Structures are given as structure tokens and as C-alpha cells.
Amino acid sequence: MPEITINGQDFQASPGITLLQAVRQAGERLPTLCHWEGLPPYGACRLCMVEIEQPDRPEPEVVAACSYPVVDGLVVDTRGAQATAVRRMMLEFMLARCPNSATIQELAAEAGLDQSRFPVNENADELCVLCGLCVRVCRDLVGAAAISFIDRGASRIVGAPFQLQSEACIGCAACAAVCPTGAVKIEDVDGQRVLRTWNTTVPLHRCPKCGQPYAPEPMAFLTEQVPVSADLWGLCPKCRRQNTAAQLEVVRL
């Protein structure tokens, strides 16, 4: 197994892991916004920048820990001046873009920042830091690709095509589940799942027993792909629990 040094302490890392995983296994704090264990490394937020030294390279480097593989003999400094400066600058950018985001404010405070030197976003309600997690989970894990990045540079946003109703959206809410700042707004209203951030509305399947809407209708395709889910699709979780309890009571008697 690779032998590396993290902040002056020797550490035996698991084979095939990234530097971010090794740092966290070693108990060191290294925050991220664009990293999620279920997705490939992306390196967008740059909050996991660290300084490294390798035996075959004379000069230290600053790299994104989430996408850098662990190799034997690596010397890692998560507190180095260069890496810390990059992380602080990225937090200043994010603080200017999303001044009222509690997540960004907490990370900035942790880094000793309470304001940004950059012009503050006029839209004080902005919460999206363009981490790309919602786009990637929808495309790479769900397979719907219902949303994507739109435009470039300072005008870049995330949305459905033409910012209209996304016909590809299945209403699974995975985008909201992985969003680190709460930028994705979803609520169930009057038998529909309203994905306000994507200007999209998806009908909810109603439980045939109690009539309660509880699951997005477009997700019915799972009953064909995963046969075991067919029995679960018919009833809402509450009614399934009641049925299970009744069945167990019959068995007990």
C-alpha cells in the first residue's frame, strides 16, 4: 500500500484512492463543494487544493486533491501558503457570487474570511455556485440529462433547455439531494412535483388505497427495469407499512 506523508505525519493509504480520500482517512479537514462519492472527480470548486512534493519532481505543486491519485512517497501539505491562498480566493469568489448562502458563509468564516474583495452579486438570493453536481448526477447517474450548463463566464447558469419545461426530467429530486447550498428548489403541491429551479412540473402517482400522491409518474419505468419495485409502486410508504404490519399480525396469530 502507498506510503505518504500528510501534514508531517506518515500515513499508509489504501490502493487506488484519491488524495482527497486519503486526507480524509487521515482525519484532516478539507472541505469541498463539487465532490460527491457517487460521481467521478470534477475539480470545479478548487476548495480541496493542496501542496504536494514527489520524489521525482524537484518543485512542489498545487493540485486538486479530489482528482489526484495517491502514489507512493507523496508528501502532502494541506496547510501550505499557496494552497491556502487559492482556497481563500475561491471562497472570496463564491462569497461575492452567493453573499447570503449559509454554506459559503460558514466555509468562509472557517477560512478567516467575512467579506470579499470582488464585486458582490446584485442578486442577493443567488445560491448556485456552479459546482456542477446537479448536472452530473442527472446525466451520469440518473441518465436523464434533463439539465445542463447554459452560457459561459460570468453569465453561466444551470437550467433546463431554454429554461422551459424539461421533458426529460423524471422528478427524482436527485439534483436537490446533492446540491451543497440548497439552490435547487423542489416541492410537492396539489399532486404535482414542482421543480421551481428548472421551471418544470411533474405529476405524482397516487396511492390507490389512500389517494395520497407520493412518487413522480415518470419514474414508473423502474417497475419494468427493476421487477422487484413493481409491488412497491402500487402503494405509498404509509400504506405499505400498514399492509406489512397486518400481514405480520396474521402470521403471529
C-alpha positions in Angstrom: 0.0 0.0 0.0 1.3 3.5 -0.8 3.2 5.3 2.0 2.6 9.0 2.0 3.1 11.9 4.4 0.2 14.2 5.2 1.0 17.4 7.2 4.2 15.9 8.6 2.6 12.6 9.6 3.3 9.3 7.9 0.2 7.6 6.6 -0.5 4.3 4.8 -3.1 4.9 2.2 -5.5 2.4 0.6 -4.6 1.5 -3.0 -6.4 3.3 -5.8 -7.8 6.2 -3.8 -7.6 9.9 -4.5 -5.6 12.3 -2.4 -8.8 13.8 -1.0 -9.9 10.4 0.3 -6.5 9.8 1.8 -6.5 13.2 3.5 -10.0 12.5 5.0 -9.0 9.0 6.0 -6.1 10.6 7.9 -8.6 12.7 9.8 -7.7 16.0 8.2 -10.4 18.6 7.4 -10.5 19.5 3.7 -13.9 20.9 2.6 -15.3 20.5 -0.9 -18.5 21.7 -2.8 -18.2 19.8 -6.1 -17.2 16.4 -4.8 -19.7 13.6 -4.2 -18.5 10.0 -3.7 -21.0 8.6 -6.2 -19.6 10.6 -9.1 -16.2 10.9 -10.8 -13.9 13.7 -9.6 -14.6 17.1 -11.2 -12.4 19.6 -9.6 -14.6 22.7 -10.2 -14.8 24.3 -6.8 -11.0 24.3 -6.1 -11.6 24.2 -2.4 -9.6 21.0 -2.0 -6.3 22.4 -3.3 -3.2 21.1 -1.5 0.5 21.3 -1.9 2.4 18.2 -2.9 6.0 17.1 -3.3 7.1 13.9 -5.2 10.5 12.2 -5.2 11.0 12.6 -8.9 9.9 16.3 -9.1 12.1 19.0 -7.5 9.4 21.7 -7.3 6.3 21.5 -5.1 2.9 21.6 -6.9 -0.6 22.8 -6.0 -3.2 20.3 -7.1 -6.8 19.5 -6.6 -6.9 16.6 -4.1 -10.2 15.3 -5.4 -8.8 14.3 -8.7 -5.2 13.5 -7.8 -4.3 9.8 -7.3 -2.3 8.7 -4.3 1.2 7.5 -5.2 4.0 6.1 -3.0 6.3 8.7 -1.5 3.9 11.6 -1.9 4.4 14.4 0.6 1.1 16.4 1.2 0.6 19.7 2.9 -3.0 20.8 3.2 -2.0 24.0 5.1 0.7 25.3 2.7 0.6 29.0 1.9 0.0 28.6 -1.8 -2.8 26.1 -1.5 -4.4 28.1 1.3 -4.3 31.3 -0.8 -6.0 29.5 -3.7 -8.8 28.2 -1.4 -9.3 31.6 0.2 -9.5 33.3 -3.2 -12.1 30.8 -4.4 -14.1 31.4 -1.3 -14.0 35.1 -2.0 -15.4 34.5 -5.5 -18.2 32.4 -4.0 -18.9 34.8 -1.3 -19.3 37.6 -3.9 -21.5 35.4 -6.1 -23.7 34.0 -3.2 -23.4 36.5 -0.4 -26.3 35.1 1.6 -25.5 31.4 1.2 -25.2 30.0 4.7 -22.9 27.2 3.4 -20.5 29.7 1.8 -20.6 31.9 4.8 -19.6 29.0 7.1 -16.8 27.9 4.8 -15.5 31.5 4.5 -15.6 32.0 8.3 -13.7 28.8 8.7 -11.0 30.2 6.4 -11.0 33.5 8.3 -13.0 35.5 5.7 -16.0 37.7 6.4 -16.1 39.6 3.1 -14.9 39.5 -0.4 -12.7 41.9 -2.4 -14.7 41.2 -5.5 -18.0 43.0 -6.6 -21.0 41.4 -4.9 -23.7 39.8 -7.0 -26.7 42.1 -7.3 -29.0 39.1 -7.0 -28.7 38.6 -3.2 -30.9 35.4 -3.5 -28.3 33.6 -5.6 -27.3 30.2 -4.1 -25.8 28.3 -7.0 -22.0 28.1 -7.0 -21.8 26.3 -10.4 -20.4 23.2 -8.8 -22.0 21.0 -11.4 -23.2 18.3 -9.1 -26.8 18.6 -10.1 -25.9 18.4 -13.8 -23.6 15.5 -13.3 -25.9 13.4 -11.1 -28.8 13.9 -13.6 -26.6 13.0 -16.5 -24.2 10.4 -15.2 -26.2 8.5 -12.5 -29.9 9.1 -13.3 -29.3 9.1 -17.1 -31.9 11.8 -17.8 -29.7 14.7 -18.7 -32.6 17.0 -18.0 -30.5 20.0 -17.1 -27.1 21.4 -18.2 -24.9 24.4 -18.1 -26.1 27.4 -20.1 -23.8 30.2 -21.4 -20.2 30.9 -20.3 -18.2 33.0 -18.0 -20.0 35.4 -15.6 -23.3 34.6 -17.4 -23.1 30.9 -16.8 -26.1 29.2 -15.2 -27.7 25.8 -14.8 -31.1 25.1 -16.2 -33.4 23.1 -18.4 -33.1 23.6 -22.2 -34.2 27.2 -23.0 -35.2 27.4 -19.3 -38.5 25.8 -20.2 -40.3 22.7 -19.0 -37.8 19.8 -19.2 -39.5 16.8 -20.9 -36.6 14.6 -19.8 -37.0 15.3 -16.1 -38.4 12.3 -14.1 -38.8 14.3 -10.9 -36.5 12.1 -8.9 -35.1 15.1 -7.0 -31.5 13.8 -7.1 -30.4 17.2 -8.1 -31.7 18.7 -4.9 -30.2 15.9 -2.8 -26.7 16.5 -4.0 -26.8 20.4 -4.1 -24.4 21.6 -1.4 -26.0 25.1 -1.0 -29.8 24.4 -1.2 -30.0 26.2 -4.6 -32.4 23.6 -6.1 -35.9 24.3 -5.0 -38.4 21.4 -5.2 -41.8 21.0 -3.5 -44.9 18.8 -3.9 -48.1 20.8 -4.4 -51.6 19.6 -5.4 -50.5 16.2 -6.7 -47.5 17.6 -8.6 -43.8 17.9 -8.0 -42.8 21.4 -8.8 -39.1 21.8 -9.6 -39.0 25.6 -9.5 -35.4 26.0 -10.3 -35.9 24.2 -13.6 -39.3 25.6 -14.5 -40.6 22.1 -14.6 -43.6 20.3 -13.2 -44.0 16.5 -12.9 -47.3 14.7 -12.0 -47.2 12.5 -8.9 -48.5 8.9 -8.8 -51.4 8.5 -6.3 -51.7 5.6 -3.9 -54.7 3.5 -4.9 -55.5 2.8 -1.3 -55.4 6.2 0.4 -55.2 8.5 -2.6 -52.1 10.3 -1.4 -49.7 11.5 -4.2 -46.2 10.2 -3.3 -44.0 9.4 -6.3 -43.2 11.0 -9.7 -45.2 9.4 -12.5 -42.2 9.3 -14.9 -40.4 7.0 -12.5 -42.9 4.2 -13.3 -40.4 2.9 -15.8 -38.5 1.5 -12.9 -41.1 -1.2 -12.5 -40.0 -2.6 -15.8 -36.3 -2.3 -15.3 -36.4 -3.4 -11.6 -39.1 -6.1 -11.3 -39.0 -6.1 -7.5 -40.1 -2.5 -7.5 -43.4 -3.3 -9.2 -45.0 -4.4 -5.9 -43.7 -1.3 -4.2 -45.1 1.1 -6.8 -48.7 0.4 -6.1 -48.9 1.7 -2.5 -47.5 4.7 -0.7 -44.9 4.0 2.1 -47.5 4.5 4.8 -50.0 2.0 3.3 -47.2 -0.5 2.6 -46.2 -0.3 6.3 -49.8 -0.9 7.3 -50.1 -3.9 5.0 -46.9 -5.3 6.3 -48.0 -4.9 9.9 -51.3 -6.6 9.1 -49.5 -9.5 7.4 -47.2 -9.9 10.4 -50.1 -9.9 12.7 -51.8 -12.6 10.8 -48.6 -14.7 10.9 -48.3 -14.1 14.6 -51.8 -15.3 15.2 
